[in-house]
Amino acid sequence: MIPHLKVQRADAETARARLEREGLLHPDFRAQHDGDFVLWPLAGAAEGEIVQRKGRPARSVGRDYRDALSPELRELAPRAFDMLGHVGILRLSDEAEPHAAAIAQALLESHANLRTVAVDSGVQGQWRVRYLVVVAGEDNLVVQHRENNLRFEVDLQQVFFSPRLAGERARIAALVRPGERLLDAFAGVGPFAITAARAGAQAVAIDGNPAAEKWVLRNCEFNNLSYESFEFHTGLAEELVPRLGSFDRVVANHPTGSLAFIATGLAALTPGGVLHLYLLVDRKAPELPIGVAEALGDFASVSGSRMVHPYSPGRELRVLDLLRKSS
Ligand SMILES: C[S@@+](CC[C@H](N)C(=O)[O-])C[C@H]1O[C@@H](n2cnc3c(N)ncnc32)[C@H](O)[C@@H]1O
């Protein structure tokens, strides 16, 4: 028998995060569900209601979840998937789609911390919200995510969020000088702006999606940010930015709309300021995507360029750091 911490379902994520932080979550077993309660397997003494249960073995992370599938399904199931909080996210080929339920169930059972598995049909519409359909486990797409020692919560059905940008958020935050004014023009649930504000920036964030504000404010609270160092505006960046004054740094993470934003973003910079522009580019294309050099003119130069992550077989997400000249 294995001791388990019994918690209300609503408190399950908080409890899991605490147990993980304190090294008390047993790595060899997975969570169990009992009505409105979740039972976390313990590797040591924890405070709270402890119950004894036969442990349900978790396959170790890193082992291929497809091992539980038939050889035919194993061929169709993708090896790679994303994990965001308690949600596993699968992208399926047309051939795999009819077998989504079996593939998702195998994934759900292979990882201790997964409670939901959803199939992803890509980001859609003006607000770039991911089209997700839950095919196994709990019908709950509100996730808690930790990165860079910060905590974020988001409803994946309402607002865009990608954990694959955590490294970029840390990079930008490391560049922040205390008290600098930073604009996050396409903020989503606020991870760039919040990470920068925690590093000492006076952050201003904008997003056009009317659902974003609630999550941004919640994430500010989770990360102990006061309104003195953070403000948020709902609206279109191209309309709002010219009215918000000037900035030492502008983050434009809207890969399908950033080219059109270059002139507005550069105009909002103080001399010597930097615009971090995220773009989808063809991997075989020359270093500077078409249209960027023209938009820079004599006004700004490229001070950095790096791949953030591969996006699709022929394309990648790239960030250009554009420096506004001093005179
Ligand atoms: C790729 S997401 C980036 C979100 C965020 N920066 C992050 O890292 O999670 C782009 C965001 O831009 C917002 N957006 C799209 N068009 C916009 C516009 N014209 N003005 C302001 N926000 C816009 C979308 O709602 C979405 O949240």
The ligand as a Gaussian input file, in Angstrom:
#p B3LYP/6-31G(d) Opt

LIG

0 1
 C        0.796000      34.388000     -30.631000
 S       -0.238000      35.083000     -29.411000
 C        1.005000      35.633000     -28.254000
 C        0.526000      35.714000     -26.828000
 C        1.595000      35.963000     -25.792000
 N        2.564000      36.953000     -26.194000
 C        2.294000      34.701000     -25.321000
 O        3.512000      34.608000     -25.426000
 O        1.628000      33.779000     -24.819000
 C       -0.758000      36.582000     -30.188000
 C       -1.743000      37.392000     -29.355000
 O       -2.039000      38.592000     -30.074000
 C       -3.417000      38.921000     -29.880000
 N       -3.794000      39.777000     -31.013000
 C       -4.011000      39.430000     -32.302000
 N       -4.229000      40.530000     -33.057000
 C       -4.121000      41.607000     -32.227000
 C       -4.193000      43.018000     -32.414000
 N       -4.417000      43.543000     -33.605000
 N       -4.007000      43.815000     -31.352000
 C       -3.768000      43.284000     -30.112000
 N       -3.707000      41.968000     -29.874000
 C       -3.865000      41.131000     -30.912000
 C       -4.126000      37.576000     -29.797000
 O       -5.322000      37.676000     -29.068000
 C       -3.068000      36.706000     -29.095000
 O       -3.303000      36.657000     -27.704000

